[in-house]
Amino acid sequence: MSEAFRPVVIIPCRNHGLTVEKVLDGLKTLGLSVIVVDDGSDAVTREALDALASRRAEMTLLRHDVNRGKGAAFTTGLDYAAKAGYTHALQVDADGQHDLADASTLLSGAQAQPEALWSARPLYDESVPKKRLIGRYVTHVWVWIETLSFEIVDSMCGYRVYPIAPTLSILKTKHVGQFMDFDTEIMVRLYWQGLRVRFVPSRVIYPEGGYSNFRMWEDNVRISKMHTRLFIESPLWWPARLKRFFRRKSIAPNDTSTHWMKVKERRGFSGMKFLWQLYRLGGRPLFSLIGWPVTGVFYLTGTTAKKASRRFITRVNEERSRRGMPIETYSGLLHFKAFTESMLDRLAAWAGDLTLGKDVDFADEESRQLLCEPPADGRGKLVLVSHLGVAEATRALAQHDCAVPVWALVYDEHAPRFKAMLEEVAPDASRHVIAVNHLGVDTAARLEEAIARGEWVAIATDRRPNDQSSRASRTATATFLGHEAPFPVGPFVLANLLKCDVVTLFAVREGQKLLISCRPFASEVSLPRRTRDEALQAYVARWAETLEAQALAHPYQWFNFYDFWHEDEKA
């Protein structure tokens, strides 16, 4: 490694003499020096650490005569590392809970972006104590408020790579908790100073009979005091946070990063997991209560999304006026709240928590027949869906042996994160997600097998591909709410390859229920070689007309919070 990136491992240790050697063994393949800081351990652990230091060349042992706290122990190690010329410190707990195989990923990230703080994002198994899990989510909410951001998805995991210089600068000039409050406070303060925070998913276990230094009353009091300090101080840092936020949003109009795929969906996946935990703990009432503050944060910080929302509703009203329909009073906050509610609906659908008849129903008899009566040929169908409503609600139909779509997420930049989230929330559901780069013969062959089994393949048909070099051949324009908008042609090319029935599907919220509407689109999509472009244009125009009708009827169920018409790119 270069002189600009010289990492060292720091392990705070108190009474973990039985596990610290296994931790050292797990880190050996990294080939790094290790600083173990004994934070006032008992006599048995002191002897074990002395023995380890005498026979392991990579280990340096530092010692506190009395227990001063995990944060103080790490700070002692950090001071030593700085004087020895190290630039970054990999913090690892001594209790054996971390998956040390991920250390190389954390270090690789830190080497690529040395100015950032890299942290593990815990993936827990059933061994995690429920009280600890609930406490973590309470801290998550406070951190999001203190930082005005969802970027910090977990602030309590002690498995990180710190840039040493900026960390020591804060420790020498600011009050930072020295015990179990350390990990959260130092991360928030580093974030306030402008450091980006990056996360790597990593398994965490709570081994049976394991020893924990967390003290329920003392440490919870410390953590409460820490959040009080940070909350009181946070308004001083909010202007800088907002300035950085708006600076990141200042993108040149013709920059391809303004494409919908490049605009991160408002840290949506971490927010969805948090809201899902709230739902699990207290059902929809608790979710709805906390959902308003979450919506408020989205709304206050989502300048680009608010602009897109207002433009969309304005064009809905223009089209409604042309057709003699009532005008919709615009409320961006209600639009964002509907989106927050839809996130829970999606997760509940994948986890099997939506009940047909109670939470989900058919919009009409035609929809019920299409979705629940087996086709004569036994083959499945291709389903055209969109980001209007919650199409995933159709999973509730599995309770009555109705059709269950296999979801093909065509654009794979978001699909891996979505699949990872599903594996936490509903592991069995993740197999229904198919991530692809393009719609070619290989993809068609894979999906043909699903169609032959009688399954339905759903594909989002309202967002154009990101590959700018081939956009012209992969999109076609159609009039949507009075203005030309690009639509992907890939779904219709796929339909032509699969030679199956094509239907449209929308599931929109009406009061307490999601109503599913399903309609035939084509018995078979035909693309004659000589008139292929004209045929694709006709199918796209027909789909745009179908989507427009739904948008006019349910404008607040529209969840494309970006420049749908791509007019800003043309400016």
ROMI-204388 format. One record per atom (N, C-alpha, C, O): x, y, z. Coordinates in steps of 0.1 Angstrom, whole numbers, plus 5000, padded with zeros to 4 digits. Layout:
N
XYZ/...
***
This chain:
571
500849885000/500050005000/500950135000/502050125005/500350234994/501150364993/501250435006/500550405016/502250525007/502450605019/501150695022/500950725034/500350725011/499150805014/498050725020/497150775025/498250595020/497250505027/497950395035/498350295029/498150425047/498850325056/497950285068/497850355078/497150185066/496150145076/496750055087/497749985085/496150065099/496449985110/495149945117/494150005115/495149825124/494049785131/494049825145/495149815152/492949875151/492849905165/491749835171/490549835166/492049755182/491049675189/490949715203/491849685211/489849795207/489649815221/489249685228/488449615223/489749655240/489549525246/489349545261/490149605268/488249495266/488049485280/487349355284/486149335281/488049265290/487549135295/487149045283/486248965285/487849055272/487548965261/488848875258/489148855246/489448825268/490648745267/490348615259/491248555253/489148565260/488748435253/488548455239/488548355231/488248575234/487848595220/488848675211/488848665199/489648755218/490548845210/491548765201/491848815191/491948645206/492948575197/492248535184/492848535174/490948485185/490248445173/490148565163/490148555151/489948685169/489848805161/491148835154/491148865142/492248815161/493548835155/493848735144/494348775134/493348615146/493548515136/492748545123/493248525112/491548605126/490748635114/491248755106/490948775094/492048835113/492648955106/494048925100/494549015093/494548815102/495948785099/496248795084/497248845079/495248755075/495448765061/495548905056/496048925044/495249005063/495349145059/496849185059/497149275052/497649125067/499049155068/499249295075/500249355072/498349335084/498449465090/498949455104/498749355111/499549565109/499949575123/498649595131/497649655126/498649545143/497449555152/497749615165/498749575172/496949715169/497149785182/495949735191/494749765188/496249665201/495249625211/495349715223/496349725229/494249775227/494249865239/493449795250/492149785249/494149755260/493449695272/492849805280/493649885286/491549805281/490849915288/490449865302/489249855305/491449845311/491149805325/490549675326/489649655334/491049575319/490549435320/490849375333/491749415341/490249255336/490549175348/491849105346/492449115336/492349045357/493648985358/493748875347/494848855341/492748795345/492748685335/493048735321/493848685314/492248845318/492448895304/493748965303/494448955292/494249035313/495549095312/496648995309/497549015301/496648885316/497548775314/497448725300/498448695293/496248705295/496048645282/496648745271/497248705261/496348875273/496848975264/498448985264/499049005254/498948975276/500448975277/501048855269/502048875262/500448745271/500948625264/500748635248/501648605241/499648695244/499448715230/500548815224/501148785214/500748925231/501749025227/503148965226/503949015217/503448875235/504848815235/505048725223/506248705219/504048665217/504248575206/503648615193/503848545183/503048735192/502548775179/503248905175/503049015181/504048895165/504849015160/504049125156/504449245157/502849105150/502049215145/501349295155/500749395152/501349245168/500549305178/501349405187/502349365192/500749515190/501249615200/500249625210/499049645208/500649615223/499649615234/499849745242/500849775247/498749825243/498649945251/497649915262/496849825261/497849995273/497049955285/496550075293/497250165295/495250065297/494650165307/494650085320/494149975321/495150145331/495050075344/493650065349/493349965356/492750155345/491350145349/490550165337/490950215327/489250115338/488350125327/487950265324/487350335333/488250315312/487950455308/486950455297/486550565293/486550345291/485550335281/486050305267/487250325264/485250245259/485550195246/486150315237/487150295230/485450425238/485950545230/487250595235/488050625226/487550595248/488850635253/489950535248/491050585245/489550405249/490550305244/490950325229/492050315226/489850355221/490150375207/490950495205/491850495196/490650605212/491450725211/492850705215/493750765208/493150625225/494550595229/495250525217/496350555214/494550435211/495150365199/495350455188/496350445180/494450545186/494550645175/495750735176/496450765167/495950785188/497050875191/498350795188/499250855182/498450675192/499650595190/499850575175/501050585170/498750545168/498850515153/499350645146/500150635136/498850755150/499250885143/500650905144/501350945135/501250895157/502650915159/503550815152/504650845148/502950695149/503750595141/503650615126/504250535119/502850715122/502850745107/501650675100/501650675088/500750615107/499550555100/498550665096/498450765103/497850635085/496850735080/495450695083/494550775084/495150565084/493850515086/493850405096/494750325098/492650395103/492550295114/491350215112/490250265111/491550075111/490449985110/490049945125/490749885132/488849995129/488349965142/487649835142/486749815134/487949745151/487349615152/487049585167/487849605176/485849535170/485549495184/486249365187/486549285178/486449345200/487249225204/486349105208/486849005211/485049125206/484149015211/483748915200/483048815203/484348925188/484048825178/482748835171/482348735164/482048945172/480748955166/480848995151/479848965143/481949055147/482049105133/482448995123/483248905127/482049005111/482448915100/483748975094/483749065086/484848915099/486148975095/486548955080/487449015075/485748875073/485948855059/485648985051/486149005040/484949075058/484549205051/485549315054/485449425048/486549285062/487549385065/488349435052/488549555050/488649335043/489349375031/488449465022/488949555015/487149445022/486249535015/486149675020/486249775013/486149685034/486249815040/487549885037/487550005034/488649815037/489949875035/490049915020/490650025017/489549835011/489549864997/488749994994/489250084986/487650005000/486850124999/487550245004/487550354998/488150235016/488950345022/490150385013/490450505013/490750285007/491950324999/491450394986/492150484981/490250354981/489750424969/489250564972/489350654964/488650584984/488150714989/488650735003/487950725012/489950775004/490550785017/490050905026/490250905038/489250995020/488751105027/487451075034/486951155042/486850955031/485550915037/485750825049/486750765051/484650815057/484550725068/483850605063/482650615059/484450485063/483850365058/483450275070/484250255080/482250235070/481650155081/480850035077/480350035066/480849935085/479949815082/478549855085/478249935094/477649805077/476249815080/475749675085/475649585077/475349655097/475049525103/473949455096/472849515094/474149325093/473049235089/472949135100/473749055102/471849145108/471649065120/470948935117/470148925108/471348825125/470548705124/469648695136/469448795143/469148585139/468148565150/468748575164/468048585174/470148585165/470748585178/470748725184/471048745196/470348835176/470348965181/469248985192/468148955189/469649035203/468549065213/467649175208/468049275203/466349145209/465349245204/465449385210/465249475203/465749385223/465849525229/466949605223/466849725221/468049535220/469149605214/468749655200/469149765196/468049575193/467649605179/466749725179/466849815171/465749735188/464849845189/465649975193/465350075187/466549955203/467350075207/468150125195/468350255194/468650045186/469450095175/468550175166/468950285161/467250135164/466450215155/466050345161/465850445153/465950355174/465650485180/466850575178/466650695175/468050525179/469250605176/469250645161/469650765158/468850555152/468850595138/468050715136/468450805128/466850725142/465950835140/466550965145/466551065138/467150955156/467751075162/468951125153/469051245150/469751035148/470851065139/470351135126/470951235122/469251075121/468651135108/468251285111/468351365102/467651305123/467251445126/468451535128/468451645123/469451485135/470651565138/471451595126/472151705125/471351515116/472151535104/471351585092/471851625081/470051585093/469151625082/469451535070/469451585059/469651405072/470051315061/469751175065/469751135077/469551095055/469450945057/470850875053/470850755052/471850955050/473150895046/473750805056/474350705053/473550835069/474050745080/472950645083/472050665090/473150525077/472150415078/472350335091/471450275096/473550345097/473850285110/474950355116/476050365110/474750405129/475850475135/476450405147/477250465154/476050285150/476450225163/477350105161/477850045170/477650065148/478549955146/479949995147/480450095141/480749925156/482149955158/483049885149/484149835153/482749875136/483549805126/483749905115/482949905106/484849985115/484950095106/486450115102/487350065108/486650195091/487950255088/487850405089/487150465081/488550455098/488650605101/489850665094/490950605094/489650785087/490850865084/491350925097/490550995104/492550905100/493050935114/493051085116/492651135127/493651165107/493851305110/492551385113/492451445123/491551375105/490251445108/489651395121/488951465128/489751265123/489151205135/489851255148/489151295157/491151265148/491851315160/491551465161/491551515173/491451535150/491151675151/489851705159/489751795167/488851625156/487551635163/487751595178/487251665187/488451485180/488651435194/489351535203/489151535215/490251615197/491051705204/490351845206/490751925215/489251865199/488651995199/487151995204/486552095208/486551875203/485151865207/484951755218/485751665219/483851775225/483551665235/482851555228/481851565221/483451435230/482851315224/482751205235/483751185242/481651145235/481451035246/482550935245/483050905235/482850885257/484050785258/483550645260/484450555260/482350615261/481850475263/481050435251/481550455240/479950375253/479150315241/478550435233/477950405223/478650555238/478150665230/479150715220/478850805211/480350665220/481450705212/481150685197/481250785189/480750565193/480650535179/479650625172/479950675161/478550655178/477550735171/478050885171/477850945161/478550935182/478851075183/480051105173/479951215166/481051025172/482151065164/481751055149/482151135141/480850965146/480350955132/479551085128/479751135117/478651125137/477851245134/478751365133/478551445124/479751375142/480551495141/481451495129/481751605123/481951385125/482651375112/481751415101/482251485091/480551365101/479651405090/479351555090/479351615079/479151615102/479051755102/480151835096/480051935090/481351775098/482551845092/482751825077/483651875071/481851745071/481851735057/482351595052/482351585039/482751505060/483151375056/481951295051/480951285057/482151235039/481151135034/481251005042/482250965046/480050945044/480050815051/479650705041/478650725034/480450605040/480150495031/479950365039/480550345050/479050275034/478650155042/478850025034/478650025021/479249925040/479449795035/478549695043/478849685055/477649625037/476849525045/477749415050/478549365044/477449385063/478349285070/477549215081/476749275088/477649085081/476949005091/477449025105/478649045107/476549035115/476849045129/476148935136/474948915135/476848865145/476248765154/476448805168/477348875172/475548755176/475648765191/475848615196/474848555199/477048575198/477348435201/476748405215/476748485224/476248275216/475648235229/476748235240/477748185238/476348295251/477348305262/478348415260/479348425268/478248495250/479248595247/479148705258/478148725264/480348775260/480448875270/480249015264/480949045254/479349095269/479149235264/479449335275/479149315286/480149445270/480449555279/479349655280/479449755287/478249635272/477149725272/476349715285/475949605289/476149825292/475449825304/474149905302/474050025299/473049825304/471749875299/471350015304/471050095297/471450035317/471050165323/472150275321/471850375316/473450245325/474450345324/474650385309/474750505307/474750295300/475050335286/473850395279/473950485271/472650355283/471450415277/471350565282/470950645274/471750585294/471750725299/472750805292/472550915288/473950745290/475050815282/474550845268/474750955263/473850755262/473450765248/472350875247/472350955238/471450875257/470450985258/471051125259/470651215252/472051135268/472751265270/473451305257/473451415253/474051205250/474751235238/473751295227/474051395221/472551225226/471651275216/471151415220/470851495211/470951445233/470551575237/471651675233/471251785228/472951645235/473951735231/473951765216/474051875212/473851655209/473951665194/472651745189/472851825180/471551715194/470351775190/470351925192/470052005184/470851965204/470952115207/471952175198/471752295194/473052105195/474152165187/473852155172/474352235164/472952065168/472752035154/472352155145/472752175134/471452255150/471152365142/472252445137/472252515127/473352445145/474552515141/475152455128/475852525120/474952325126/475552265114/474552245103/474952205092/473252265105/472352245094/472552335082/472452285071/472952465084/473252545072/474352485063/474252485051/475352435069/476452375061/475952245055/476352225043/475152175062/474552045056/473752085044/473852015033/472852175045/471952215034/472752275022/472452255011/473852345025/474652405015/475352295007/475352294995/475852185014/476452075007/475452004999/475651954988/474251995004/473151914997/472851984984/472751924974/472652124985/472252194973/473452194963/473152204950/474652194968/475852194959/475852064951/476152074939/475551954957/475551824950/474351824940/474551754930/473351904943/472151904933/472451994921/471651984911/473452074922/473752174911/474452094900/475752104899/473752024892/474351944881/474052014868/472952064865/475052014859/474852074846/473752014839/473551894840/472852094832/471652034826/471951924816/471151834816/473051924809/473251824799/474151704805/474451614797/474351704818/475151604824/474251474825/473151484830/474751364820/473951244820/473651194834/472851104835/474351244844/474051204857/472651244862/472251204872/471951334854/470651374858/469651264854/468451284858/470051164847/469151054844/468550994857/469250994868/467350944856/466650894868/467450784876/467450784888/468250704869/469050604875/470150664884/470550604894/470650774879/471750834886/471250924898/472150954907/470050954899/469451024910/469050924921/468050854919/469850914931/469550814941/468150834947/467750944949/467450724949/466050734952/465850774967/465250694975/466450894970/466250954983/466650864995/465950865005/467750794993/468150695003/467050605006/466950555018/466250574996/464950504998/465150365005/464250325013/466150285001/466250155006/466450145021/465850065028/467350235026/467550235040/466350285047/466050235058/465650385042/464450435048/463350335048/462650325058/463250255037/462250145037/462450045048/461549995054/463750005050/464049905060/463649965074/463149895083/463950085076/463650145089/462150155091/461650115102/461350195081/459950205083/459350065084/458350045090/459949965078/459449825079/459649785093/458749715099/460749815100/460849775114/459849845123/459349785132/459549975120/458450035127/457149965125/456349945135/456849925113/455649855110/455549715118/454549685123/456749655118/456749525126/456549545140/455849455147/456949655146/456849685160/455449725164/454949685174/454849815156/453649875160/452549885149/451549955151/452749815138/451749815127/451649945120/452450035122/450549965113/450350085105/450250215114/450650325109/449550205126/449450335133/450850395137/450950515136/451750305142/453150355145/453850405132/454450515132/453650325122/454250365109/453750505104/454550595100/452450525105/451850645100/452350765109/452550875104/452550745122/452950845131/454350895128/454651015126/455250795126/456650825123/456850865108/457750935105/455850825100/455950845086/455950995082/456551035073/455151075090/455051215088/456451285089/456851365080/457151265100/458551325101/459451285090/460251365084/459351155086/460251105075/459851175062/460651215055/458551185060/458051265048/458551405048/458951455038/458551465060/458951605061/460451625057/460751715050/461251525061/462651535058/462851515042/463551595036/462051415037/462151405022/461751535015/462351575006/460651595020/460151715014/461051835015/461251905006/461651855027/462451965029/463751965021/464252065017/464251845020/465551825013/465451784998/466451794991/464251754994/464151704980/463751804970/462751804964/464751894967/464452004958/464151954944/463152004938/464951864939/464751814926/463351734925/462651754915/463151654935/461851584936/460651674937/459651644930/460751774945/459651874946/459351944932/458251954928/460451974925/460252044912/459551944903/458651984895/459951814903/459351714894/457851694898/457051684889/457651694911/456251674916/455351784911/454251764906/455751904913/454952024909/454752024894/453652054889/455751994886/455651994872/454651884867/453851914858/454751764874/453751664870/452351704873/451451684864/452051744885/450651784889/450151894880/449051904876/451051994877/450652104868/450252044854/449252094849/450951954849/450551894836/449351804837/448551794827/449151744848/447951674850/446751764849/445751734843/446851884856/445751974856/445552044843/444452074839/446652064835/446452114822/445652014813/444752054805/445951894814/445251784806/443851774811/442951754803/443651774824/442351774830/441451884825/440251874822/442052004824/441352124819/440952104805/439752134801/441852054797/441552024783/440351924781/439551934772/440251834791/439251734790/437951764798/437051684798/437951884804/436751924812/436651844825/435551834830/437851804830/437851724843/438151824855/438751934852/437851794867/438151874879/439651894880/440451804877/440052014885/441452044887/441851994901/441152014910/443051944902/443551884914/444351994921/445252054916/444052024934/444752114942/446152054946/446151944951/447152134943/448552074944/448952074959/448852184966/449451964964/450151964977/451351864976/451151744976/452551924975/453751844974/453851754986/454351644985/453551804998/453651725010/452751605010/453251495014/451551615005/450651495003/451251394993/451051274994/451851454982/452451364972/453551284978/453651164976/454451344986/455551274993/455051175003/455551075005/453951215010/453351125020/452850995014/452950885019/452251015002/451750894995/452850804991/452750684991/453950864987/455150784984/455650714996/456050594995/455750775008/456150715020/455250595023/455750485026/453950605022/453050495024/453250385014/453150265017/453550425002/453750314992/454950234995/455050114991/456050295001/457150215005/456850095014/457249985012/455950125024/455550025033/454649915026/454849795028/453749965017/452949875009/453749775001/453449655000/454849824995/455749734987/456349624996/456349514992/456949675007/457549575016/456549475022/456849355023/455349525026/454349435031/453849335021/453549225024/453849385008/453449294997/454449174996/454049064995/455749214995/456749114993/456849015005/457148905003/456549065017/456648985029/455348905031/455248825041/454348915022/453148845024/452148895034/451348825039/452249025038/451449085049/450249155043/449449205051/449949155030/448749215025/447749095023/448048995016/446549115027/445549015026/444449055016/443949165016/444148955007/443148974997/441848995004/441448905012/441149095000/439849125006/439849225017/438949305019/440949225024/441149325035/442049445031/441649555032/443249415026/444149515022/444149535007/444449645002/443849435000/443949434985/442649374979/442049284985/442149434968/440949384962/441049414947/441949484942/440149354939/440049384925/439249504922/438249534929/439749584912/438949704908/437649664901/436649734902/437649544895/436449504888/436549354885/437549294887/435449294879/435349154876/436349114865/436949004866/436549204855/437449174845/438849154850/439549064846/439249234859/440649214865/440749084873/441749014872/439649054880/439648924888/439848804878/440548714881/439048804868/439148694858/440448684852/441048574851/441048794848/442348794841/443448734851/444248654847/443348774863/444448734873/444248604880/445148544884/442948554880/442748434888/442248314881/442348204886/441748334869/441248224861/442348174852/442848254844/442748044853/443847994845/443648004830/442547974826/444648044822/444448054808/444347914802/444847814807/443647914790/443447784783/444747714779/444847594780/445747794775/447047734771/447947704782/449047644780/447647754794/448547724806/449747814806/450647794815/449947904797/451147994797/450848114805/449748164807/451948174809/451948294817/451748414808/451548404796/451948534813/451748654805/452848754809/453548744819/453148854800/454048964802/453149074807/452149114801/453549134819/452749244825/453449374824/454649384829/452849474818/453449604818/453049684830/451849704833/453949714839/453749794851/454449924851/455249954841/454250004861/454950134861/455150174876/454850094885/455750294878/455950344891/454750434895/454850534902/453550394891/452350454895/451550354903/451250244898/451350384916/450750284925/451750184930/452950204930/451150074934/452049964940/451649834934/450849754939/452349804922/451949684915/452349564922/451749454920/453249574932/453649454940/452449394948/452549284953/451349474949/450249424957/449649294951/448949224958/449949264939/449449134933/449949014940/449448904938/451049034948/451548914955/450448864966/450548744970/449548954970/448448904979/447548804972/446948724979/447548794959/446748704952/447248554953/446448464951/448448544957/448948404959/448148334970/448148204970/447548404979/446748344989/445548264984/444948174990/445148294971/444048234965/444448164952/443648154943/445648124951/446248054940/446048124927/445848074916/446148254928/446048344916/447448364910/448448314916/447548434899/448848464893/449848534902/449448624909/451048494902/452148554910/453248594900/453948514895/453348724897/454348764887/455848744892/456048744904/456648714883/458148714885/458648854881/458448894869/459148924890/459449064887/460849084881/461849044886/460849134869/462049154861/462449304863/461849394856/463449334871/463849474872/464949494861/466049454863/464549554851/465449564839/466749634842/467749594837/466649744849/467749834851/468449794864/467949814875/469649734863/470249654874/471049744884/471549694893/471049874882/471749964892/471049964905/471749964916/469749954905/468949954918/468649814922/468349794934/468549724912/468049584916/468849514926/468349454935/470249524926/471049454937/470649504951/470549424960/470549644952/470249694965/468849654969/468549624981/467849644960/466549604963/466549464967/465749424976/467249374960/467349234963/467949214977/467449134985/468949284980/469649274993/468649315004/468549255015/467849415002/466849455012/465749345013/465349315024/465349285002/464349185002/464849065010/464048995017/466149035009/466648915016/466648935031/466548835038/466549065036/466449085050/464949085054/464649025064/464049135046/462649145049/461949025046/461148975054/462148965034/461348855029/462248765020/462248775008/463148685026/464148605019/463548525007/464148514997/462348465009/461748384999/461348464987/461248414976/461048594989/460548674978/461648724969/461448754957/462948724974/464048774966/464248694953/464848754943/463848574953/464048494941/463148534929/463348494918/462148624932/461248674922/461848794915/461248844905/463048834919/463648954913/464648914903/465648834907/464548954891/465548924880/466249054876/465549144871/467549064878/468249184874/468949154861/469749064860/468749244851/469349234838/469949364833/469549474838/470949354824/471549474819/470849524806/470649644803/470349424798/469649454786/468749344783/468849234788/467749374774/466749274770/467249204757/466949244746/468049094759/468549024748/467948884747/467048844755/468548794739/468048664737/468248584750/467348504753/469348594757/469648524769/468548554779/468048454786/468248674781/467148714790/465848654786/465048604795/465548664773/464248614768/464148464771/463048414774/465248384769/465248244771/464948214786/464148124789/465548294795/465248274809/463848294813/463248224821/463348404807/461948444811/460948354804/459848334808/461348304792/460448204785/460148084794/459048034793/461148044802/460947924810/459847964821/458947874824/459848084826/458848124836/457448134829/456448084835/457448184817/456148194810/455548054807/454348024809/456447964804/456047824801/455447754814/454547664813/455947794825/455447744838/454147804842/453547764852/453647904834/452447964838/452648094847/451648144852/453848134849/454148244857/454048374849/454148374837/453848484856/453748614849/455048694851/455648694862/455548754841/456748834841/456348984840/455749024831/456649054851/456349204851/457549284848/458649254853/457349384841/458449474837/457949624837/456949654832/458749704844/458449844844/458649914831/459749894824/457649984826/457650034812/457550184812/456950244803/458150254822/457950394823/459250474826/459250594829/460350404824/461650474826/462650434815/462850314813/463250534809/464050494798/465450444803/465750464814/466150364794/467450314798/468450424800/468350534795/469550394807/470650484810/471750494800/472550584800/471750394791/472850384782/472650494771/471850474761/473350604772/473050724763/473450684749/472850734739/474550604747/474950584733/473950504725/473950514713/473050424732/472150354724/470650394727/469750314724/470450504734/469150554738/468250564726/467050524726/468750614715/467850644703/467250514698/466050514694/467950404699/467450274694/466650204705/465950104702/466750244717/466050174728/464850254734/464250214744/464550374728/463450454733/462650504721/463150504709/461350534724/460550604714/459750704722/459350684733/459450814715/458750924722/457250904719/456750864709/456450954729/454950954728/454451074736/455051114745/453251124732/452651234739/452151184753/451351084753/452551244763/452151214777/451851344784/452651424787/450551354788/450051484794/450451604786/450751704791/450251594773/450451704764/451851734760/452051834752/452851654764/454151684760/454851554756/454551444761/455851564747/456551444743/457451394754/458251464760/457451264756/458251194767/458851074761/458151004753/460051034765/460650914760/460250794768/460150794780/459950684761/459650554768/460550444763/460950444751/460750344771/461650234766/460850144757/459650114759/461550094747/460949994737/461249854741/460749764736/462249834751/462649704755/461549614759/461549494754/460549654767/459449564770/458649504758/458249394759/458549584748/457849544736/458649444727/458149354721/459949474727/460849384721/460849244728/460849144722/460849254741/460749124749/459449054747/459448934745/458349124746/457049064743/457048994730/456548884728/457749054720/457848994707/458648864707/458248774701/459648864715/460548744717/459748634724/459948514721/458948664734/458248564743/457048514736/456648404740/456448584727/455248534720/454148494729/453648384729/453848584738/452848564749/451848674750/452048784744/450748654757/449848764759/450448874767/451348844776/450048994765/450549114772/449349184779/448349204772/449549214792/448449284799/449049404806/450349414808/448249504810/448649614818/448149594832/447049534834/448849644842/448449624856/448749744864/449849794863/447849794872/447949904881/447349864894/446249804894/447949894905/447349884919/447450014926/448550054930/446350084927/446350214933/445550214946/444550134948/445950294956/445250304969/443950384968/443950494963/442950324972/441650384974/441150364988/440650264992/441350474997/441050455011/441950355018/443150375018/441350255023/442150155031/442650035023/443249945028/442250035010/442649925001/443449964989/443350074984/444149864984/444849874971/443949804961/443749684963/443549874951/442649814941/443449774928/444149864923/443349654924/444149604913/443349614900/442149554900/443849674890/443149684877/444049614867/445249654865/443549524859/444349444849/443549444836/442349414836/444149474825/443549484812/444449424801/445649434802/443749354791/444549304780/445249424772/444649524771/446449394768/447149494760/447349444745/447049514736/447749324744/447949264731/448049104733/448649054742/447349034723/447448894724/448848844720/449348744724/449448924712/450848894708/451449024702/450849084693/452649064706/453349184701/454049144688/454949054689/453749204677/454349164664/455149284659/454749394659/456449254656/457349354651/457849314637/458949264636/457149334626/457549304613/458849374610/459049494613/459749304603/461149354600/461049494593/461749584596/460249494583/460149614574/459549734581/459849854578/458649714590/457949824597/458149814612/457249854620/459349774616/459649754631/459449884639/458849884649/460149984634/460150114641/458650164642/458350214653/457950164631/456550214632/455750134642/454850184649/455949994642/455149914651/455549944666/454649954674/456849964668/457249994682/456650134686/456150144698/456650224677/456050354680/454650344684/454150414693/453850264677/452450244679/452250184693/451350224700/453050084696/452850014710/453250114721/452550124731/454250194719/454650294729/453550394731/453250434742/453050444720/451950544721/450750494728/450050554736/450450364725/449250304732/449550284747/448650304755/450750244751/451050234765/451050374772/450550384783/451550474765/451550614770/450150654773/449850724783/449250624764/447850664766/447250594778/446450654786/447550464780/447050384791/447650444804/446850464814/448950474805/449550534817/448950674819/448750704831/448750744809/448150884811/446850874818/446550954826/445950784814/444650764820/444750744834/443950794842/445650654838/445850634853/446450754860/445950784871/447350824854/447950944860/446851044862/446851114872/445951064853/444851164854/443951124866/443451214873/443650994867/442750954877/443350944891/442650964901/444650924892/445350904905/446650974905/447750914906/446651104904/447951184903/448851164915/450151164913/448351154927/449251144938/449851004940/450550974949/449450914931/450050774931/451150764921/451750654919/451550874916/452650884906/453950904914/454151004921/454950804912/456150804920/457350814912/458450754915/457350884901/458550914893/458951054897/458551154890/459751074907/460151204912/461451244905/462451274911/461351264892/462451314884/461951384872/460651374869/462751444864/462251514851/461851404841/462651364833/460551364842/460051254834/460151284819/460451204811/459951414815/459951454801/461451484796/461651514785/462351484806/463751514803/463951644796/464851664787/463151744800/463251874794/464451954799/465052034792/464851924812/466051994817/467251964810/468152044809/467351844805/468551804797/468651874784/469651904778/467451914778/467351984765/467652134767/467952204757/467552184779/467652334781/468952384777/469252504778/
***
